[in-house]
Amino acid sequence: MVVLALQNGAANAAPAAHPSGARAVALSAPARAAALESAQDHAGAAAHALGLGAKEKLVARDVVEDADGTVHTRYERTYAGLPVLGGDLVTHVAKSGTLKGVSKATGARISVPSTTAAVSPAGARKTALKAAGVAEATASASRKVVWAAGTKPVLAYESVVKGVRHDGSPSERHVISDATTGKEIYSYEAIDTGTGTSRYSGTVPLGTTASAGGGYDLTDGGRGGHRTYDLNGGTNGTGTLFHDADDAWGDGTVASRQTAAVDAAYGAAVTWDFYKSAFNRNGIAGDGRAAYSRVHYGNAYVNAFWNDSCFCMTYGDGQGNVNPLTSLDVAGHEMSHGLTAATAGLKYSRESGGLNEATSDILGTSVEFYANNSADPGDYLIGEKIDINGDGTPLRYMDRPSKDGGSADYWSKSVGRLDVHYSSGVANHFFYLLSEGSGAKTVNGVAYDSPTYNGSAVTGIGRTKAYQIWYKALSTYFTSSTDYAGARTGTLRAAADLYGSGSAEYNAVAAAWTAVNVK
């Protein structure tokens, strides 16, 4: 059921242009499940064709089919029954059955001398607790794995430490430790955070469902059953499903607890529609299943986050509990963390973590433009409504990321050492240049002035083509360990697939990466 939520203004979605040929076709949930089952049935033959070792097995995780019949199958690997972290790969098979290529997270041969660990699981948990650096920390049972994301595959443990970060955000830190020496090898955060604000989307349509006991629930039956819950200041559990007697939700102020729920539900709906319109994607994971949203998290919590373990988005109420962080670009940002987890699985650390954050900024921005909402026009600013700095400035800028005081405009050897929200600046800048070009420009009343590393002039190809290229690369060529050099390669391959090698679009991708010093 589509109803109006009482806010201010109006919202309409604009259609997205569709490239053909290399564009993914829509797969229903049953069709996708059948494709995954078929891929798994043929995983042994695929492993043999790729020349994998006798102890290596492939586990199908995702399948994307293009309009021209090319099938991209994403696999995880196991070795002697152990999960191989950083061993994921994607095969690209033509309609004729010919293997066109393979994208691997690592080119190393997967092999370890022994699967017997010198360090105990308890020792691994001790290492993890020390490395996590969070309050109220608890470590789950450690599992033995093969770590393949380094220079040489090693036997290791993966331990998950749950706790609370200094800003009140929940933490789920994965720590990889060497099973022979006990030393930490790598760690990453599984709960992806972002920021935004609320009460800016105007009067919007909502999907709701009539309740058996009378009234209506904030459950969107037309979009996978997305539900919106009230945590009421709590930090655990699902909360209480929003319910209303007359199907008229919120009043545009924080005095009504429903207002934040309206923004969260609307943001989830527009993001779902954008994925479907732009990418033929049936929900975040492509399986027609909706995530759910939780609002009113904690007390004066100034953040929002995606958690893949619950497949859910969570929003705080902001400083003083007066600015719920439920704006449209934030919803698009958080859901896109789920999309990244369901596709490339970019690890939330170092350069891959920066690309993960940038993907959410890129697609969150694209959602905002797609909505075509006069109450919150599309822009290349992140968190422009939140005023987190207290001076009216946005959280991040895509045209010149360094304006926030911490983000990188250009790639350098030290970019991977930045916080992922700052290392994302390189890809955000690339996306702006690819969409709009360099120099001064005004879009929807906002003035931009985008520089380049080498002083070159870059001509944009338009936002729609830019996000098509990014999504194509994310869903078919990026892997868990993709860095900026790999992102350049993947987006060039995507541009060649969509528009042709040597096309204006292909050349623009190359020029935009060079302009941010990724060569």
C-alpha positions, -999 to 999 in steps of 0.1 A, spaced: 0 0 0 14 34 -9 5 63 14 17 98 21 39 105 52 34 140 66 65 160 60 73 190 38 76 191 0 73 164 -27 94 135 -40 95 119 -75 119 94 -89 136 101 -123 142 72 -147 177 60 -153 193 55 -187 202 19 -196 232 8 -215 227 -25 -233 249 -56 -242 271 -58 -211 244 -46 -188 232 -71 -162 198 -86 -169 172 -89 -141 171 -122 -123 141 -132 -102 149 -147 -68 141 -183 -81 162 -177 -112 192 -165 -92 189 -194 -68 188 -218 -98 219 -201 -114 238 -204 -81 229 -241 -78 240 -247 -114 273 -228 -107 279 -249 -77 271 -282 -95 298 -272 -121 323 -258 -95 345 -288 -98 348 -285 -135 355 -248 -131 383 -255 -106 399 -280 -130 396 -255 -159 414 -229 -138 441 -252 -129 435 -252 -91 452 -277 -68 436 -310 -57 429 -296 -22 412 -265 -35 374 -263 -39 352 -235 -52 320 -223 -35 296 -202 -57 285 -170 -40 270 -148 -68 260 -150 -104 256 -120 -128 243 -125 -163 247 -98 -190 223 -91 -218 248 -105 -243 248 -139 -225 281 -135 -206 280 -150 -172 301 -137 -143 303 -162 -114 319 -151 -81 335 -179 -60 350 -183 -26 377 -209 -22 385 -236 4 418 -255 9 417 -289 25 383 -279 38 395 -246 53 381 -212 41 406 -193 21 404 -156 30 415 -134 1 412 -163 -24 379 -151 -40 377 -150 -78 352 -142 -106 350 -162 -138 338 -145 -170 322 -170 -194 308 -161 -229 274 -173 -241 293 -199 -262 308 -213 -230 343 -199 -237 362 -186 -206 368 -150 -214 389 -143 -183 391 -145 -145 395 -118 -119 414 -131 -88 419 -115 -54 454 -131 -54 476 -147 -81 494 -168 -55 492 -206 -56 471 -216 -26 491 -241 -6 503 -244 30 528 -269 44 504 -282 70 469 -276 84 481 -284 119 484 -252 140 511 -245 165 490 -219 183 458 -228 200 424 -212 193 426 -197 228 459 -181 219 444 -167 188 415 -152 208 440 -135 231 458 -119 202 425 -107 188 413 -91 220 446 -73 223 445 -61 187 408 -50 186 412 -20 209 374 -17 218 355 -15 250 334 -43 265 352 -67 241 343 -103 238 359 -127 213 340 -155 196 355 -189 189 384 -187 165 382 -206 132 412 -220 113 416 -205 78 442 -200 51 451 -163 47 458 -156 10 457 -118 9 494 -114 17 524 -121 -3 523 -158 5 494 -180 18 497 -190 54 477 -210 79 459 -186 102 431 -181 126 402 -157 121 387 -143 154 358 -120 157 358 -95 186 326 -76 194 326 -45 215 319 -7 215 340 20 198 348 53 214 319 71 197 293 45 209 293 26 176 292 -12 179 323 -30 167 327 -64 150 364 -66 143 378 -96 124 414 -103 134 436 -126 114 466 -141 133 493 -164 122 486 -200 134 524 -207 137 537 -175 154 505 -162 169 511 -127 156 484 -105 141 485 -104 103 455 -83 94 423 -69 108 392 -52 95 359 -38 108 328 -56 97 303 -29 107 305 -1 82 297 34 95 285 67 79 268 99 88 238 121 77 207 138 90 169 138 86 137 156 81 147 168 46 128 145 22 94 162 23 60 145 18 69 110 5 52 78 -6 56 49 18 49 11 14 29 -1 44 9 -33 52 -25 -36 68 -22 -53 102 -44 -83 110 -54 -66 143 -63 -33 126 -42 -3 116 -10 -5 96 26 -17 100 56 0 84 63 -30 63 69 -25 26 55 -56 9 63 -43 -26 101 -41 -19 110 -74 -3 92 -68 30 114 -40 43 105 -33 80 113 -2 101 117 -7 138 120 16 169 149 8 192 137 35 216 172 43 228 183 7 230 215 -7 214 206 -44 210 178 -64 194 154 -55 167 131 -31 185 94 -26 180 79 -26 145 63 8 138 25 7 137 -1 34 130 -38 36 132 -46 57 101 -17 51 78 -6 88 79 29 88 94 51 114 111 47 152 113 81 164 100 95 171 135 114 150 161 84 154 184 69 124 165 90 93 168 75 82 134 93 111 115 127 93 116 110 61 106 94 78 76 128 90 64 145 56 69 117 37 52 116 62 23 154 61 19 153 23 18 125 24 -8 142 48 -31 175 29 -29 157 -3 -38 140 14 -67 173 29 -79 190 -5 -79 162 -20 -99 159 8 -124 196 15 -129 211 -20 -125 182 -45 -129 191 -56 -93 165 -73 -72 174 -59 -38 207 -55 -20 218 -91 -24 200 -96 -57 177 -122 -41 146 -101 -36 151 -101 1 149 -67 19 171 -55 47 154 -39 77 160 -5 94 163 4 131 159 40 142 164 58 176 196 39 184 213 48 217 213 82 233 224 112 211 243 88 189 258 108 160 262 81 133 245 54 113 258 20 103 253 -11 82 258 -45 98 260 -74 74 254 -100 102 219 -87 108 215 -75 72 202 -42 86 207 -4 88 208 14 121 204 52 127 212 74 157 193 105 167 222 129 165 236 154 189 209 162 215 186 137 199 172 163 176 187 154 142 180 117 135 206 105 109 181 92 84 186 115 54 182 101 19 219 100 10 227 83 43 201 55 36 216 51 1 251 50 16 242 24 42 223 1 19 252 3 -5 276 -12 21 253 -42 19 255 -42 -19 293 -42 -16 293 -71 9 270 -90 -15 293 -84 -45 330 -76 -43 332 -80 -5 358 -52 -3 375 -55 31 369 -25 53 406 -16 58 434 1 38 428 9 1 400 -17 -3 382 -1 27 385 33 10 369 19 -21 342 3 1 334 37 16 336 55 -18 312 30 -33 286 39 -6 293 76 -12 290 72 -50 258 52 -49 243 72 -20 249 103 -41 234 86 -71 203 77 -51 199 113 -40 200 124 -77 177 96 -88 150 106 -62 147 140 -79 133 154 -46 129 191 -46 132 191 -8 167 175 -10 181 180 -45 209 158 -57 245 171 -51 281 159 -48 282 167 -10 281 140 17 261 148 48 253 183 37 223 185 59 239 174 92 260 204 101 283 181 120 310 207 119 287 234 134 294 258 106 270 246 79 297 227 59 291 191 47 309 160 60 327 153 26 331 169 -8 334 148 -40 347 175 -62 377 184 -39 378 159 -10 405 177 9 381 205 17 370 185 47 405 187 62 413 150 61 404 133 28 428 127 0 423 144 -34 449 121 -50 465 87 -46 498 83 -29 517 55 -12 503 66 22 466 66 12 461 31 26 471 43 60 443 68 63 410 61 79 387 46 52 364 76 52 394 97 42 411 73 18 378 72 0 385 107 -13 405 94 -42 376 74 -57 351 100 -48 372 126 -67 375 101 -96 337 97 -97 331 134 -97 356 140 -125 342 112 -146 306 125 -141 311 163 -144 347 170 -155 373 193 -140 372 230 -132 343 252 -121 307 240 -126 273 246 -109 249 217 -105 215 221 -89 226 254 -75 258 241 -59 291 255 -72 320 231 -76 356 235 -87 374 202 -92 413 202 -96 435 175 -111 468 161 -100 486 167 -133 468 200 -142 449 182 -170 414 191 -182 389 162 -178 356 161 -197 328 143 -178 306 116 -194 276 122 -172 267 107 -139 245 78 -153 274 64 -174 298 69 -145 277 49 -120 270 22 -146 307 18 -150 313 17 -113 286 -8 -106 297 -31 -135 333 -31 -121 321 -37 -85 298 -66 -94 320 -84 -119 357 -73 -116 364 -61 -81 374 -86 -54 378 -85 -17 414 -71 -20 410 -47 -49 432 -16 -44 433 17 -63 454 2 -91 429 -27 -93 400 -3 -94 415 15 -124 419 -18 -142 384 -30 -132 366 2 -143 385 2 -176 373 -33 -182 338 -23 -173 339 7 -196 352 -15 -224 323 -40 -218 297 -13 -217 308 12 -243 338 -3 -262 375 -2 -257 389 31 -270 354 47 -267 350 82 -253 338 67 -221 368 43 -219 392 72 -225 374 93 -199 378 66 -172 415 65 -180 418 103 -179 399 106 -146 421 80 -128 452 97 -141 438 130 -129 437 116 -93 472 100 -97 461 64 -102 481 54 -133 
